[in-house]
Amino acid sequence: MKDKKRFVYSLFLRYFVLLVAALPKLEIFYFIFTPLTVYPVYFILNIFFEASLSKDLIFIGSASSPIQIIGSCIAGAAYYLLLILNLSVPNIKFSKRLKMIGFAFSLFLIINITRIVLLSAIFVLKPTLFDISHKLSWYIGSVVLVLGIWFLETSVFKIKEIPFYTDIKSLLKHTK
């Protein structure tokens, strides 16, 4: 009976956090990760180009127009998907779950900053390649990246459970 209560409490808490994190329109992710993305991109670009920053616009002397880092560049939905994958797996101690989420978010942030810097350099140095590079990194790269991070997490943290499936299976077991 104690295991059943613990399971139900854990299930409720994990999915409640997912629901709250989604409201309103994933703003928590944009609030946290916009400055964590914009400032490092600006600082890195300023090393290679003469750059200046005004809110979400990075001006580079030789570029015909500024680089604007919009919400899609921040990729709040990708952070949310990583959170979903991390919270939809049961039987993980709180400290380990925090390490997993920190690992996933940090890795995604580093790769996303690198992606934006590379795309910005392409925009400045080879503008004709920008559109195709941007579309490929957006449509294909983002999905592959999130899934790749999740599979890396399962390996690093030795996760055997399957998101959602293990919860449903356990829920059915506890309702018998």
Sequence and secondary structure as in RCSB ss.txt:
>XXXX:A:sequence
MKDKKRFVYSLFLRYFVLLVAALPKLEIFYFIFTPLTVYPVYFILNIFFEASLSKDLIFIGSASSPIQIIGSCIA
GAAYYLLLILNLSVPNIKFSKRLKMIGFAFSLFLIINITRIVLLSAIFVLKPTLFDISHKLSWYIGSVVLVLGIW
FLETSVFKIKEIPFYTDIKSLLKHTK
>XXXX:A:secstr
 HHHHHHHHHHHHHHHHHHHHHTTTTHHHHHHHHHHHHHHHHHHHHHHS EEEETTEEEETTSSS EE  HHHHT
HHHHHHHHHHHHTS S  HHHHHHHHHHHHHHHHHHHHHHHHHHHHHHHH HHHHHHHHHHIIIIIHHHHHHHHH
HHHHHHTT  S TTHHHHHHHHHHH 
